Amino acid sequence: MGERFKDRVVAITGAGGGLGRSIAALLAGEGARLALFDRDARRLAETAAVCPTSIQVVGDARSAADIERFAAEARAAFGPVEMLLPAAGVLGKAGAAIDNTEADFDRLFAINVKGPWLACKAFVPQMREVGRGAIVLFSSTAGLAGSPTLSLYSASKGAITLLTEAMALNHAADNIRVNCIAPGTIEGPMTDESFRLAGDAQAQAARRSLMLSGIPLRRFGEPGEIAAAVAYLLSDDAAFTTGIALPVDGGRLI
Ligand SMILES: NC(=O)c1ccc[n+]([C@@H]2O[C@H](COP(=O)([O-])OP(=O)(O)OC[C@H]3O[C@@H](n4cnc5c(N)ncnc54)[C@H](O)[C@@H]3O)[C@@H](O)[C@H]2O)c1
């Protein structure tokens, strides 16, 4: 196992999730000290159990107060945070954009767009103290090409793709790199939910085979494959890379 992240301090929101946990475990294995945040205390504790040097903070990623508390507790435990992964996100409702309600829209954009922005706002000052930083935001292939089935989700992830570019320009002079990962369909709770949104068992099976037929590598991704790409973007190996959206999607967007 490498030591790319030895003693580096990394903050992760959505750390109880399929991707958040896989990434946390990889970084922990390479020596990182981890501040982990999620609204689900049980899943958060399961992630912390595979990360020997970590703290857990339970809260809502939409809440400025909760995110500021997370940033303060991370700093108190480990010193200033140098790397940030705001992974907390939700799919929202399936269907056409106009078939969602105002409440659906507000909830989805609060978690998927406002949440990552709040996290950046809370942690960039700590990165400035360190004199360097790396942020990997969580877009999606649906944030690079419009999705007819997850329309508002797609719009929220499109916002993340351009937030990445804007923030890369904002913070280049601070020596802070900002990139985003654009996963395709990855095995785990979120993908299971996307199939459930398709309807009954028959509709779910049809959706699964339709999705597979659009992926040149003819399979869904594994969380570890996203973790490896995120770790690359965070690491010094990517020291000259900022402002990109990296698709990890089995060729789906070709
Ligand atoms: N899994 C995929 O196929 C896929 C594909 C493209 C993009 N993504 C993106 O990657 C990120 C991680 O996805 P995942 O697969 O780990 O999802 P997941 O559903 O497994 O986990 C998401 C985590 O975020 C937490 N969370 C949700 N809302 C929260 C809130 N308001 N406050 C605090 N925590 C909250 C949940 O409790 C959960 O632990 C998301 O932003 C998602 O949109 C995932």
PDBQT file of the ligand as one rigid body, heavy atoms in Angstrom, charges set to zero:
ROOT
HETATM    1  N1  LIG A 301     -23.161   5.935  -7.134  1.00  0.00    +0.000 N 
HETATM    2  C1  LIG A 301     -23.221   6.389  -8.372  1.00  0.00    +0.000 C 
HETATM    3  O1  LIG A 301     -23.497   5.647  -9.334  1.00  0.00    +0.000 OA
HETATM    4  C2  LIG A 301     -22.940   7.846  -8.652  1.00  0.00    +0.000 A 
HETATM    5  C3  LIG A 301     -22.850   8.270  -9.966  1.00  0.00    +0.000 A 
HETATM    6  C4  LIG A 301     -22.589   9.617 -10.229  1.00  0.00    +0.000 A 
HETATM    7  C5  LIG A 301     -22.410  10.510  -9.188  1.00  0.00    +0.000 A 
HETATM    8  N2  LIG A 301     -22.507  10.078  -7.903  1.00  0.00    +0.000 N 
HETATM    9  C6  LIG A 301     -22.338  11.082  -6.841  1.00  0.00    +0.000 C 
HETATM   10  O2  LIG A 301     -21.342  10.661  -5.929  1.00  0.00    +0.000 OA
HETATM   11  C7  LIG A 301     -21.660  11.124  -4.611  1.00  0.00    +0.000 C 
HETATM   12  C8  LIG A 301     -21.651   9.950  -3.645  1.00  0.00    +0.000 C 
HETATM   13  O3  LIG A 301     -22.612   8.986  -4.104  1.00  0.00    +0.000 OA
HETATM   14  P1  LIG A 301     -22.815   7.578  -3.378  1.00  0.00    +0.000 P 
HETATM   15  O4  LIG A 301     -22.957   6.561  -4.442  1.00  0.00    +0.000 OA
HETATM   16  O5  LIG A 301     -21.818   7.387  -2.307  1.00  0.00    +0.000 OA
HETATM   17  O6  LIG A 301     -24.270   7.821  -2.744  1.00  0.00    +0.000 OA
HETATM   18  P2  LIG A 301     -24.931   7.106  -1.465  1.00  0.00    +0.000 P 
HETATM   19  O7  LIG A 301     -26.394   7.320  -1.600  1.00  0.00    +0.000 OA
HETATM   20  O8  LIG A 301     -24.391   5.734  -1.283  1.00  0.00    +0.000 OA
HETATM   21  O9  LIG A 301     -24.361   8.005  -0.269  1.00  0.00    +0.000 OA
HETATM   22  C9  LIG A 301     -24.680   9.352  -0.105  1.00  0.00    +0.000 C 
HETATM   23  C10 LIG A 301     -24.381   9.702   1.352  1.00  0.00    +0.000 C 
HETATM   24  O10 LIG A 301     -24.682  11.080   1.524  1.00  0.00    +0.000 OA
HETATM   25  C11 LIG A 301     -25.380  11.209   2.753  1.00  0.00    +0.000 C 
HETATM   26  N3  LIG A 301     -26.239  12.389   2.676  1.00  0.00    +0.000 N 
HETATM   27  C12 LIG A 301     -27.261  12.617   1.807  1.00  0.00    +0.000 A 
HETATM   28  N4  LIG A 301     -27.823  13.802   2.065  1.00  0.00    +0.000 NA
HETATM   29  C13 LIG A 301     -27.154  14.330   3.130  1.00  0.00    +0.000 A 
HETATM   30  C14 LIG A 301     -27.285  15.532   3.868  1.00  0.00    +0.000 A 
HETATM   31  N5  LIG A 301     -28.230  16.444   3.587  1.00  0.00    +0.000 N 
HETATM   32  N6  LIG A 301     -26.417  15.756   4.881  1.00  0.00    +0.000 NA
HETATM   33  C15 LIG A 301     -25.468  14.847   5.203  1.00  0.00    +0.000 A 
HETATM   34  N7  LIG A 301     -25.307  13.677   4.537  1.00  0.00    +0.000 NA
HETATM   35  C16 LIG A 301     -26.134  13.431   3.518  1.00  0.00    +0.000 A 
HETATM   36  C17 LIG A 301     -26.209   9.923   2.909  1.00  0.00    +0.000 C 
HETATM   37  O11 LIG A 301     -26.580   9.681   4.250  1.00  0.00    +0.000 OA
HETATM   38  C18 LIG A 301     -25.237   8.892   2.335  1.00  0.00    +0.000 C 
HETATM   39  O12 LIG A 301     -24.427   8.327   3.346  1.00  0.00    +0.000 OA
HETATM   40  C19 LIG A 301     -23.027  11.815  -4.717  1.00  0.00    +0.000 C 
HETATM   41  O13 LIG A 301     -22.844  13.212  -4.787  1.00  0.00    +0.000 OA
HETATM   42  C20 LIG A 301     -23.595  11.267  -6.005  1.00  0.00    +0.000 C 
HETATM   43  O14 LIG A 301     -24.504  12.144  -6.601  1.00  0.00    +0.000 OA
HETATM   44  C21 LIG A 301     -22.766   8.767  -7.600  1.00  0.00    +0.000 A 
ENDROOT
TORSDOF 0
